[in-house]
Amino acid sequence: MAEKKRTISFVLAICIMMVLLFSMFYVAAESNHDCADRSCPVCYQISVCKDTLRTLSISVAVAGILSATFMELICMPICPKQNLLITLVTLKVKLSN
């Protein structure tokens, strides 16, 4: 069951990356098109791609912040604290000539 969830989440992450990539390329490719009138379908599609990029970039940033918080709150207390900061003072090394 865990392997199935991992596979599904990997496929969803790849799909989101592809949507971001193709939206970015479409906006870049069609930014200088010949706009005929106010109801231009290319302009509408560009605005949809921009909205998609804005929404997904915010959600990816929130997911990154949440995963960093998760790593700090859950995984860091598992690590022993003395291994996090190794200096000559913590090792009690005497520096005398």
DRENGU-477879 format. One record per atom (N, C-alpha, C, O): y, x, z. Coordinates in steps of 0.02 Angstrom, whole numbers, plus 50000, padded with zeros to 5 digits. Layout:
N
YXZ
...
END
This chain:
97
499405004150000
500005000050000
500635004350000
501125002849966
500625009850038
501205014250041
501315017649973
501885018649952
500775019349940
500835022549874
501125017649823
501515019649780
500955011249829
501215006149783
501965005149795
502355004549747
502185005049858
502895004449873
503285010449849
503835009749823
502985016349856
503315022449833
503395022349758
503915024349732
502885020049722
502915019749649
503435014749626
503815016049580
503455008949659
503935003749640
504645006149653
505095005049612
504765009349710
505435011849725
505635017349677
506225017849658
505165021549656
505315026849608
505505023749540
505975026049508
505135018749518
505275015449454
505955011949457
506335012249408
506125008749513
506775005449520
507345010549520
507865009349491
507235016249552
507745021549552
507855024249482
508425025549462
507325025049444
507385027349374
507755022149333
508175023949291
507615015749343
507955010449306
508705010349322
509115009649276
508885011149385
509595011349403
509935017349371
510495016749347
509605023049372
509895029049341
509995028049265
510495030149237
509515024749233
509575023549161
510145018749146
510505019649098
510215013449187
510765008749177
511435012349185
511895011349145
511495016449236
512115020349245
512245024949186
512805025349161
511735028349163
511815033149108
512005029649043
512465031749009
511645024249025
511785020748963
512455017148964
512795016748913
512645014449022
513305011249027
513855016349017
514355015048983
513765022149047
514265027449040
514325029748966
514875030648941
513755030648933
513765032748863
514065027348818
514425028948770
513925020948832
514195015548791
514955015148797
515305014448747
515205015748858
515925015548868
516255021448833
516785020748803
515955027248838
516235033148805
516215032548729
516685034648695
515675029748702
515605029348629
516065023948599
516325024848545
516155018448634
516525012848605
517245012348631
517565007148621
517495017348665
518165016848693
518715016748639
519255014148652
518585019548581
519095019648527
518895015248469
518995017148411
518615009348482
518425004948428
519025001148401
519555000948433
518954998248342
519484994348311
519454987248339
519014983348321
519914985648383
519924979148415
520284974248369
520864975248352
519934968848349
520214964148301
520644958748334
521194957348311
520414955948387
520784950548420
520654950548495
520354955248521
520894945348528
520834945048601
520114943648624
519934945548680
519724940448583
519034938848602
518544943848570
518044941948540
518684950148578
518274955448549
517634956248590
517674957248651
517044955848559
516424956548598
516314963648624
515994964548675
516574968548589
516504975448612
516924976648675
516694979948721
517524973948676
517944974548736
517624971048796
517654973448852
517324965248783
516974961748837
516394965848862
516284966348923
516004968848817
515434972848838
515664979148876
515324981248923
516214982048856
516484987848892
516694985848962
516574989549010
517004979948970
517194977749037
516584976349080
516604977649140
516054973649051
515434972449088
515124979149110
514894979849166
515124984049065
514864990649083
515274993949137
514994997249182
515934993249135
516354996149186
516234992849254
516214996249305
516144986249253
515984982749316
515314984849344
515234985749404
514834985749299
514164988149320
514204995049350
513904996449402
514574999549317
514655006249343
515005006349411
514805009949456
515505002249418
515865001949482
515414999349538
515405002149592
515044993949524
514604991049574
514034995749593
513894996749652
513714998649543
513145003049557
513365009549590
513005012349632
513945012149571
514175018349603
514325017249676
514205021649718
514605011349693
514725009849764
514065009149801
514005011649857
513585005749771
512945004849805
512555011449812
512215012449863
512615015949763
512285022449769
512615026549823
512275030149860
513275026149829
513625029849882
513435027149951
513335031049998
513385020549958
513175017650022
512455019650039
512305021050096
512025019749989
511335021750001
511295029150022
510895030850065
511715033349993
511725040350014
511965041150085
511695045150123
512485037450103
512735037850172
512215035250221
512125038250274
511885029750204
511375027050248
510775031750256
510505032450311
510575034950201
510015039550207
510205045750248
509795048450285
510825048150241
511045053850282
511075051950355
510885055950398
511305045850370
511315043550439
510615042750466
510485044550524
510165040250426
509465039550447
509165046350463
508815047250513
509295051250420
509025057950431
509305060850496
508935064150533
509935059750510
510235062550570
509995059050633
509865062250684
509945052350631
509765048650691
509025048650706
508825048850764
508615048450655
507895047850665
507535054550662
507135056150705
507685058450611
507295064550600
507535070550640
507135074750658
508175071050654
508425076850689
508195077250762
508065082750785
508135071650799
507885072350868
507165074750873
506955077150925
506795074250819
506105076650818
506095084250820
505655087250851
506585087450785
506625094650783
506835097350851
507265094350884
506545102850873
506775105850936
507485108550929
507655111450878
507885107450981
508595109250977
508695116850976
509185119150947
508245120751007
508355127951010
508265131150941
508515136650930
507915127950895
507825130850828
508405129250782
508455132150728
508845124650802
509395122850758
509955128050758
510275129050706
510055131450814
510595136350819
510315142950845
510185143650905
510235147650800
509965154150819
510515159250809
510695161050753
510785161650866
511285167050865
511065172450913
510565171650949
511435177850914
511265183250960
511355180951033
511005183351077
511825176551045
511935174051113
511355169751135
511105170451191
511125165251091
510565160951110
509915164851117
509475162851155
509865170351081
509275174651087
509345179551146
508875183051162
509925179651177
510085183851234
509975191251218
509635194951255
510265193251162
510215200251141
510795204051172
511365201951167
510645209751202
511155213851232
511385219051181
510975223051157
512025218951165
512305223551115
512675229151151
513285228951157
512315234051175
512625239751208
512415246151172
511855246551145
512855251051172
512705257451139
512365262251186
512205267851166
END
